[in-house]
Amino acid sequence: MRLPCLILALGVLAASPATAASFSCAKAETPDEKTICDTRALNDLDVEMAVRFDILKDLLPMGNRTKMQEDQEAWLKDRRACGTEVACLTAAYEGRLKVLRGVLSEFAKQGGQ
């Protein structure tokens, strides 16, 4: 049951363009957040990252969730260090998405077990 839900969620993600960052742009305070809100490509990467993270958070066993949350918090600190540099932010998102996609791929290969 979990695997079909995962496939459906990823299909929706791929089919629909993202229209907002995973955080409130109205409340964006840091330079990285403002740049993400002002740059459509970064905004889209942020939404994809948030969706994949949320899917994994619900699918992974508790110990793996804790590790993933810690990794996400460390990644957010690294992202903040990019400030307003679009290339740095893009590279940060691409790196994080590579990890999240890999975890989802491994989960799917195992049949959601």
RAJO-V696465 format. One record per backbone hydrogen bond with DSSP energy under -0.5 kcal/mol. NH is the residue of the N-H (numbers start at 1). CO is the residue of the C=O. E is the energy in kcal/mol with one decimal. If there is no record, write none. Layout:
[[NH/CO/E] [NH/CO/E]]
//
This chain:
[[5/1/-1.4] [6/2/-2.3] [7/3/-2.6] [8/4/-2.4] [9/5/-2.6] [10/6/-2.4] [11/7/-2.0] [12/8/-2.3] [13/9/-2.2] [14/10/-2.3] [15/11/-2.0] [16/12/-1.9] [25/23/-0.6] [27/24/-1.0] [28/25/-1.1] [34/30/-2.4] [35/31/-2.3] [36/32/-2.3] [37/33/-2.4] [38/34/-1.7] [39/35/-0.9] [39/36/-0.6] [40/38/-0.6] [43/39/-2.7] [44/40/-2.7] [45/41/-2.0] [46/42/-2.6] [47/43/-2.2] [48/44/-2.4] [49/45/-2.6] [50/46/-2.5] [51/47/-2.5] [52/48/-2.6] [53/49/-2.6] [54/50/-2.5] [55/51/-2.4] [56/52/-2.5] [57/53/-2.6] [58/54/-1.5] [59/55/-1.3] [60/56/-2.8] [64/61/-0.6] [65/61/-2.1] [66/62/-2.1] [67/63/-1.7] [68/64/-2.5] [69/65/-2.6] [70/66/-2.3] [71/67/-2.4] [72/68/-2.3] [73/69/-2.3] [74/70/-2.1] [75/71/-2.4] [76/72/-2.4] [77/73/-1.5] [78/74/-1.9] [79/75/-2.8] [80/76/-2.4] [81/77/-1.5] [82/78/-0.5] [82/79/-1.5] [83/80/-1.5] [85/82/-2.0] [86/84/-0.9] [89/85/-2.5] [90/86/-2.9] [91/87/-2.3] [92/88/-2.4] [93/89/-2.6] [94/90/-2.8] [95/91/-2.3] [96/92/-2.3] [97/93/-3.1] [98/94/-1.9] [99/95/-1.6] [100/96/-2.6] [101/97/-3.1] [102/98/-1.9] [103/99/-2.3] [104/100/-2.4] [105/101/-2.6] [106/102/-2.5] [107/103/-2.4] [108/104/-2.5] [109/105/-2.4] [110/106/-1.7] [111/108/-1.3] [112/107/-2.5] [113/110/-0.6]]
//
